[in-house]
Amino acid sequence: QVQLVESGGGLVQAGGSLRLSCAASGRFRSINVMGWYRQAPGKQRELVATQPSSGSTDYADTVKGRFTISRDNAKNTVYLQMSSLKPEDTAVYYCKAGVTTFDYVNNNYWGQGTQVTVSS
């Protein structure tokens, strides 16, 4: 089993910054893609940013230039630095990890979510 624990959410004023962290633990052969998704009330969950174990990152158009995803592979941790936050960024943010088990099975795991609220 793999557990993802997120932290760093909270309440911030528009224009402010927050940094989210997501640490993976458990037994697995490797972590492939790690990423962040978000879900606002009444809306579908959407991709925010993803980063493979090697290769280029991918961002939603709505966050390009404001959010930065990064990984510390030694710590199995992914971060999301969010700057110039807007009220429309308010959502529950979820971490997702694509994992290869010791049996060479690929599974996706989700964190429990962390609330980000941006006040105007």
NUVEXMAR-804920 format. One record per residue (C-alpha): x, y, z. Coordinates in steps of 0.2 Angstrom, whole numbers, padded with zeros to 4 digits, always signed. Layout:
<gubas>
XYZ
...
</gubas>
This chain:
<gubas>
+0000+0000+0000
+0005+0018-0003
+0000+0033+0007
+0000+0051+0002
+0000+0064+0015
-0003+0082+0010
+0001+0098+0020
+0002+0117+0017
-0016+0122+0013
-0025+0136+0022
-0032+0153+0020
-0023+0167+0011
-0028+0184+0003
-0028+0187-0015
-0010+0190-0022
-0003+0179-0008
+0007+0163-0009
+0006+0145-0002
+0017+0130-0003
+0009+0113-0003
+0018+0097+0000
+0014+0079-0003
+0024+0065+0004
+0023+0047-0002
+0026+0032+0009
+0024+0013+0009
+0031-0001-0001
+0034+0002-0020
+0047-0001-0033
+0046+0017-0040
+0035+0033-0041
+0032+0038-0059
+0022+0054-0062
+0017+0064-0047
+0005+0078-0048
-0008+0090-0041
-0026+0091-0045
-0040+0102-0038
-0059+0102-0036
-0069+0117-0032
-0087+0116-0025
-0099+0111-0039
-0085+0107-0051
-0076+0092-0058
-0058+0088-0052
-0046+0096-0064
-0027+0094-0067
-0016+0108-0060
+0002+0102-0063
+0011+0085-0065
+0029+0080-0065
+0036+0064-0071
+0051+0056-0063
+0061+0063-0077
+0055+0074-0091
+0046+0090-0092
+0032+0097-0081
+0014+0100-0087
+0003+0114-0081
-0015+0119-0083
-0016+0135-0093
-0025+0144-0078
-0010+0142-0067
+0005+0144-0079
+0017+0157-0073
+0010+0157-0056
+0012+0139-0049
+0028+0129-0049
+0028+0110-0046
+0044+0102-0040
+0050+0085-0033
+0062+0078-0021
+0064+0060-0027
+0075+0056-0012
+0061+0060-0001
+0047+0054-0012
+0039+0071-0010
+0031+0083-0022
+0028+0102-0019
+0017+0115-0027
+0022+0133-0025
+0007+0144-0028
+0010+0163-0030
-0001+0177-0036
-0016+0167-0029
-0034+0172-0035
-0051+0168-0027
-0054+0156-0042
-0040+0146-0035
-0050+0141-0020
-0052+0122-0020
-0047+0106-0012
-0030+0101-0019
-0026+0083-0021
-0010+0075-0023
-0009+0060-0035
+0005+0048-0038
+0008+0034-0051
+0017+0020-0043
+0025+0004-0049
+0024-0010-0036
+0037-0024-0033
+0026-0035-0044
+0027-0022-0058
+0009-0017-0057
+0005+0001-0060
-0007+0009-0048
-0013+0027-0045
-0015+0034-0027
-0023+0050-0021
-0020+0060-0005
-0034+0065+0006
-0034+0083+0000
-0030+0100+0008
-0041+0115+0007
-0034+0131-0001
-0045+0146+0001
-0041+0163-0007
-0050+0178+0000
-0053+0194-0011
</gubas>
